[in-house]
Amino acid sequence: MGIEVRLPTVLRSAAGGQATVSVEGETIGEVLKDLTNNFPGLGAQVIAEDGTLHRFVNVYLNDDDVRYLERLETKVVDGDVISILPAVAGGTL
């Protein structure tokens, strides 16, 4: 079954235009490593040089922000859905 990763429009070109991809891993970090091994163009857009999540990317596991879980060490199981979303900032009220 695998783990489904949903990609935002801005990242789809690096994944051959796919909106969702299936990957393997036991943690968010392993899933992202498998994702970037399969689609190298996603690497620098998702993972920072120091190996952490890029600060302008939000990653959700089944609607929960992994920053409030165990970040890259968050456990995943087959059937989980991971959503990668670009951070949005700016504007005025």
Residue frames as qw, qx, qy, qz and C-alpha x, y, z in Angstrom:
[[0.000, 0.886, 0.463, 0.000, 0.00, 0.00, 0.00],
 [0.490, 0.242, -0.039, 0.836, 2.70, 2.51, 0.92],
 [0.154, -0.642, -0.351, 0.664, 2.43, 6.05, 2.10],
 [0.361, 0.740, 0.423, 0.378, 0.81, 8.70, -0.07],
 [0.313, -0.410, -0.057, 0.855, 2.56, 12.05, -0.41],
 [0.296, 0.841, 0.446, 0.082, 0.48, 14.92, -1.77],
 [0.486, -0.103, 0.136, 0.857, 2.48, 17.58, -3.56],
 [0.180, 0.772, 0.231, -0.564, 1.50, 21.21, -4.11],
 [0.649, 0.741, 0.168, 0.028, 1.36, 22.53, -7.65],
 [0.070, 0.920, -0.384, -0.030, 4.70, 24.33, -7.26],
 [0.402, -0.509, 0.759, 0.050, 6.53, 21.02, -6.57],
 [0.853, 0.271, 0.403, -0.193, 4.79, 18.80, -9.10],
 [0.594, 0.742, -0.296, -0.093, 7.13, 19.58, -11.99],
 [0.031, -0.616, 0.775, -0.140, 9.99, 17.99, -10.01],
 [0.507, -0.042, 0.829, -0.230, 7.84, 14.83, -9.67],
 [0.116, 0.091, 0.837, 0.526, 6.92, 14.47, -13.32],
 [0.343, -0.226, -0.293, -0.863, 3.72, 16.46, -12.89],
 [0.487, -0.337, -0.806, -0.011, 2.25, 14.05, -10.35],
 [0.382, -0.649, 0.039, -0.657, -0.04, 15.43, -7.64],
 [0.767, -0.485, 0.345, -0.242, 0.46, 12.37, -5.43],
 [0.523, 0.461, -0.716, 0.032, 3.21, 9.78, -5.19],
 [0.909, -0.390, -0.080, -0.122, 3.58, 6.60, -3.18],
 [0.263, 0.657, -0.619, 0.340, 6.70, 6.19, -1.04],
 [0.830, -0.266, -0.477, 0.116, 8.07, 3.95, 1.70],
 [0.210, 0.454, -0.498, 0.708, 9.49, 4.61, 5.15],
 [0.506, -0.454, -0.701, 0.215, 8.86, 4.26, 8.86],
 [0.239, -0.625, -0.283, 0.687, 9.32, 7.93, 9.78],
 [0.329, 0.913, 0.140, -0.198, 8.70, 11.27, 8.08],
 [0.149, -0.759, 0.526, 0.353, 12.46, 11.57, 7.57],
 [0.451, -0.085, 0.843, 0.281, 12.66, 8.18, 5.83],
 [0.476, 0.673, 0.565, -0.039, 9.62, 9.01, 3.69],
 [0.192, 0.941, -0.086, -0.264, 11.16, 12.31, 2.59],
 [0.292, -0.546, 0.701, 0.354, 14.46, 10.56, 1.87],
 [0.506, 0.240, 0.805, 0.195, 12.66, 8.02, -0.32],
 [0.359, 0.854, 0.340, -0.161, 10.74, 10.85, -1.99],
 [0.065, 0.901, -0.310, -0.297, 13.90, 12.82, -2.77],
 [0.432, -0.289, 0.793, 0.319, 15.73, 9.68, -3.93],
 [0.487, 0.468, 0.724, 0.140, 12.91, 9.04, -6.41],
 [0.264, 0.876, 0.285, 0.285, 12.60, 12.72, -7.36],
 [0.625, -0.146, -0.155, 0.751, 15.96, 14.44, -6.75],
 [0.105, 0.485, 0.187, 0.848, 14.60, 17.82, -7.83],
 [0.513, -0.728, -0.327, -0.316, 12.49, 17.93, -4.68],
 [0.729, -0.176, -0.412, 0.518, 15.46, 17.61, -2.30],
 [0.295, 0.040, -0.190, 0.936, 16.52, 21.23, -1.83],
 [0.310, -0.406, -0.262, -0.819, 12.91, 22.39, -1.92],
 [0.752, -0.486, -0.357, -0.266, 11.86, 20.21, 1.03],
 [0.819, -0.425, -0.156, 0.352, 15.00, 19.55, 3.11],
 [0.032, -0.976, 0.216, -0.003, 17.38, 22.31, 4.28],
 [0.516, 0.608, -0.564, 0.213, 21.17, 21.98, 4.00],
 [0.181, -0.461, 0.722, -0.484, 21.37, 21.04, 7.69],
 [0.220, -0.054, -0.972, -0.063, 19.03, 18.06, 7.15],
 [0.191, 0.370, 0.652, -0.634, 15.96, 19.60, 8.79],
 [0.335, 0.697, 0.624, 0.109, 12.70, 20.52, 7.11],
 [0.263, 0.322, 0.191, 0.889, 13.03, 23.59, 4.94],
 [0.023, -0.327, -0.511, 0.795, 11.60, 26.52, 6.88],
 [0.371, 0.249, -0.147, -0.883, 9.31, 27.55, 4.02],
 [0.525, -0.035, -0.759, -0.383, 7.64, 24.14, 3.79],
 [0.583, -0.243, 0.482, -0.606, 4.93, 22.72, 6.03],
 [0.386, 0.097, -0.899, -0.182, 4.54, 18.96, 6.29],
 [0.649, -0.199, 0.284, -0.677, 1.36, 17.36, 7.59],
 [0.134, 0.046, -0.990, -0.026, 0.74, 13.76, 8.58],
 [0.201, -0.524, -0.821, -0.109, -2.98, 13.02, 8.30],
 [0.129, -0.840, -0.283, -0.444, -3.76, 16.73, 8.92],
 [0.611, -0.757, -0.038, 0.226, -1.32, 17.10, 11.87],
 [0.287, 0.882, -0.337, 0.160, 1.65, 19.44, 11.46],
 [0.891, -0.001, -0.342, 0.297, 4.77, 17.31, 12.07],
 [0.216, 0.530, -0.369, 0.732, 6.45, 20.26, 13.81],
 [0.528, -0.451, 0.294, -0.657, 4.05, 19.64, 16.70],
 [0.987, -0.100, -0.094, -0.087, 4.68, 15.89, 16.64],
 [0.749, -0.467, 0.303, 0.358, 8.21, 14.50, 16.42],
 [0.179, 0.771, -0.382, -0.477, 9.30, 16.36, 13.27],
 [0.510, 0.474, -0.660, -0.283, 11.39, 14.06, 11.03],
 [0.019, 0.181, -0.953, 0.244, 11.24, 11.29, 13.65],
 [0.649, 0.094, 0.270, -0.705, 7.42, 11.12, 13.50],
 [0.348, -0.012, 0.932, 0.101, 6.37, 7.51, 12.88],
 [0.573, 0.284, -0.232, -0.733, 4.26, 6.64, 9.84],
 [0.532, 0.036, 0.844, -0.064, 2.41, 3.49, 8.78],
 [0.104, 0.170, 0.781, 0.592, 1.05, 2.16, 5.50],
 [0.040, -0.700, -0.688, -0.185, -2.01, 4.11, 4.46],
 [0.241, -0.686, -0.210, 0.654, -0.89, 7.40, 6.01],
 [0.419, 0.775, 0.288, 0.375, -1.18, 10.57, 3.94],
 [0.456, -0.460, -0.024, 0.762, 1.55, 13.20, 4.02],
 [0.324, 0.880, 0.298, 0.179, 0.84, 16.62, 2.59],
 [0.518, -0.195, 0.041, 0.832, 3.64, 19.02, 1.70],
 [0.135, 0.905, 0.385, 0.115, 2.55, 22.64, 1.53],
 [0.428, 0.371, -0.112, 0.817, 4.55, 25.79, 0.86],
 [0.251, -0.547, -0.479, 0.638, 4.48, 28.26, 3.74],
 [0.143, 0.740, 0.381, 0.536, 2.55, 31.42, 3.01],
 [0.396, -0.538, -0.307, 0.678, 3.58, 34.73, 4.56],
 [0.176, 0.040, 0.225, 0.957, 3.21, 38.42, 3.99],
 [0.157, -0.625, -0.602, -0.471, 0.35, 40.75, 3.34],
 [0.025, -0.121, 0.386, -0.914, -1.37, 43.28, 5.53],
 [0.056, -0.520, -0.838, 0.156, -4.61, 43.34, 7.42]]
